[in-house]
Amino acid sequence: MAKILVTGAAGFIGYHTSERLLARGDEVVGLDNVNDYYDPTLKEARLVRLSKQPGFRLIRMELGDREGVERVFREERFDRVIHLAAQAGVRYSLTHPHAYIDSNLVGFLHILEGCRHHGVQHLTYASSSSVYGANTAMPFSVHQNVDHPVSLYAATKKANELMAHTYSHLYRLPTTGLRFFTVYGPWGRPDMALFMFTKAILEGKPIDVFNHGKMRRDFTYIDDIVEGVIRTSDHTAEPNSEWNSDKPDPATSKAPYRIYNIGNNNPVELMHLIGTIEQSLGRVAEKRMLPMQPGDVPATYADVEALVQDVGFAPKTPIETGVARFVEWYRSYYNIGD
């Protein structure tokens, strides 16, 4: 049994990760500010479920609270940290840029400092597939350079990877960054396409389909994401003895540092996703075709070879299975009949 800090425990991935850790007997301390980026009642409902389980405690705190975060690390003495808290969303960064700096950069520094000074054995943290930015070579590989972000959110996530490497190099802190591809499933985020489409269709409202539907996403089911998070957290990052500074591999290092993609390795057309939702709901969506929004990318596709090689896992849940499970949860949670 380990004592693990999970930041963003009230969030989508943080909630499911905490649940899985508790189920196997770990002690979980959640840290979350439960902000209103999306409906806080959904976050509170997740926390109610977690709070019923022995071994879970929540600390309500801003990542930007330097003294508070330092105190938590000093008093709790965590074995490992899974850092999932962040200001998310590509489009939101167009109108609220400072929130991304406060949470994703300043907040991440406080986590790094806490790990450095208080004996944390391994820091696993959320990066994002957004870091691939202007890259178009598919599938996206962790061995590619990612130097051309197209959103501030992506830039902060790339910065997290660089900051983590610095701490791995200077202080030998093992760090692992996880580039999540489009995550979906029960208890999901209301700002994500699956949630918004389902809500609109059930309410008889049109859905906004960007880039006229010509988009592909590597939709990855939440259970697969959590499996990847826990397996990589358990697998402490180690130096790559074959790392060559003349041909530097971005995904590894002479320092104890690793980067992995966690994606389904099977991109799905946006229109196929919509069709799958329609089939699960038994209703047809009214579609409003729109151009692609600033900061967005037309396609994502994960190469997960490094994940398979190091921890023996690859996501594999079909989109039809995952969407059906989400729709079942949505109807139950919001008490909506057929």
Secondary structure as UniProt FT lines:
FT   STRAND          3..7
FT   TURN            8..10
FT   HELIX           12..23
FT   TURN            24..25
FT   STRAND          27..32
FT   HELIX           40..51
FT   TURN            54..55
FT   STRAND          56..60
FT   TURN            63..64
FT   HELIX           66..76
FT   STRAND          80..83
FT   HELIX           91..94
FT   HELIX           97..100
FT   HELIX           101..106
FT   HELIX           107..117
FT   TURN            118..119
FT   STRAND          122..126
FT   HELIX           129..132
FT   TURN            133..134
FT   TURN            142..143
FT   HELIX           152..171
FT   STRAND          175..180
FT   STRAND          183..184
FT   TURN            186..187
FT   TURN            190..191
FT   HELIX           193..202
FT   TURN            203..204
FT   STRAND          207..210
FT   HELIX           211..213
FT   STRAND          216..217
FT   STRAND          220..221
FT   HELIX           222..234
FT   TURN            241..242
FT   TURN            245..246
FT   TURN            250..251
FT   STRAND          257..262
FT   STRAND          268..269
FT   HELIX           270..281
FT   STRAND          287..290
FT   TURN            294..295
FT   HELIX           305..311
FT   HELIX           319..333
FT   TURN            334..335
//
